[in-house]
Amino acid sequence: MAESLESYYPVEIQRNDGGALRILWNDGRVCFYEYSNLRRVCPCATCGELRTQQQEAAKNPFQTVTTVTTQDVQPVHLNTVGHYALGIEWDDGHRTGIYPWAMLRALCEDDD
């Protein structure tokens, strides 16, 4: 029987100057997450609304849309949120994204 994504948790988190976050999971799997990709999929309400606006803009060429910063971003601070997520503060000033372990693991699984 396959394990639920909720059963995975990081045992080591490292940021590097190569533009990626490295997570070693409790089952031994190592995953790399490009900073620009993590910033683009930020799960906070503000970023979710911006992504919705971008999708709607395709239907209305006169709609003004603010974009989510994705290029050349770096995390300036990482912190665990309870026992379930990673909080990331970005150098573009954004700091409300909370990335649950299950979401990060799913992003890693999608890379297979």
N, C-alpha and C positions, 0 to 999 in steps of 0.2 A: 504494500500500500504506500502511495506517495505521501510525503510529508507536506503539511500545510505551510504556506509561506510564513505564517505567523510563528512557526516553530523555529525559525532561523533568527539568529541575532549575531551582531559583530563581536569578535573577540579582539580585533585590532582595526583601528582606522588611522590612515596616514594620508596627509596631503603632500603633494610633491610639486616641484617647479615645472614639471613636464605638462601641466595643465590637466591633471587627473587626480581623482580621489581613489585611494586603494582601500578596499575593505576585505579583511579576512573573516570569513563567517565561521560559526561554531561547527559546521560540518567539514571544514578544511578548504572549502572553495574560496578562491581569491577572485575578486571582481574589481574592475577599473571603471570609473565614471568620469567622463570628460566634464570639466567644469561648465563649459558652455551648454552641454546637454542638460546637466542638473539645473542650471539657472532657467533654461527654457521650459522645463517641466515642473517648475516650482508649484507646489500644491496649495499655496495660499489663495484666499478668496480674490484678492486683487488681481493676481496673475491669471487665475481661472477666468475672471471677467474679461481681461484683456484678450485672452485666447478666443473667447466667444465672440468678442467684437471683431477680431481678425477674420473669423470664419464667416460672420455676417457681412463683412465688407465685400466679400466676393460677390454677394448678391446685390450690393448697392455701391456702385463706384464713387458716389459722392459722399460717402460716410467717412468722417475723419477718425482714424484709429491711432492710438498710442501703442507703440511696440514694446515688447519685453526685451530688455537688453540680453544679448546672448554672446556677443563676441568679446574676447579678451577679458572675461571676468575672472576674478580670483576670490576665493574665500579668505576673509580676514579673521574670521572666528568660527570655530566649530564647537558645539556643545551638545551633550546628550539631553534629551527631553524625557524625563521619567525613565522608564525601562523600555520605551517603545519607539523612539524616533531620534533623529539627528536634526538639530537646528543649525542653519548656516547663515552667517552674515556675510554679504558680498561687498566687494569694493565699489560697487555702483550705488551703495547705500541701502540696498534692500536687505531686510532682516526678519521678515515675518514668515518665511517658508519653514515649515516643519515637515521633514521627510521621514515618514514611518519606515521601520525596518522592512515591513512587508513590501512597501512600494520600491525601496531600493533593491531588494532581492528580486522582485519581478522585473525591474529594469535590467538586471544582470541576466536573468533567465531569457529575456527577449534578445539578448546579444548572441545567444547560441545559434 
